[in-house]
Amino acid sequence: MTERELVPSRLRETRPPLGRTTRE
């Protein structure tokens, strides 16, 4: 569990709608 795993986890929670709307 390093800072690299916490960085993507927060960016993914903040960029979930943008990636989901573009993929769907």
C-alpha positions in Angstrom: 0.0 0.0 0.0 2.2 2.9 -1.2 1.3 6.4 -2.2 0.9 5.2 -5.8 -2.0 3.0 -4.8 -3.7 5.9 -2.9 -3.1 8.3 -5.8 -5.1 6.4 -8.4 -7.7 5.4 -5.9 -8.5 9.1 -5.3 -8.2 10.1 -8.9 -10.5 7.2 -9.9 -13.2 8.3 -7.3 -12.9 11.8 -8.7 -12.9 10.8 -12.4 -15.5 8.0 -12.4 -18.3 9.8 -14.3 -16.0 11.2 -17.0 -14.6 7.7 -17.9 -17.9 6.0 -17.6 -19.7 8.5 -19.8 -17.1 8.2 -22.5 -16.9 4.4 -22.3 -20.6 3.9 -22.4 
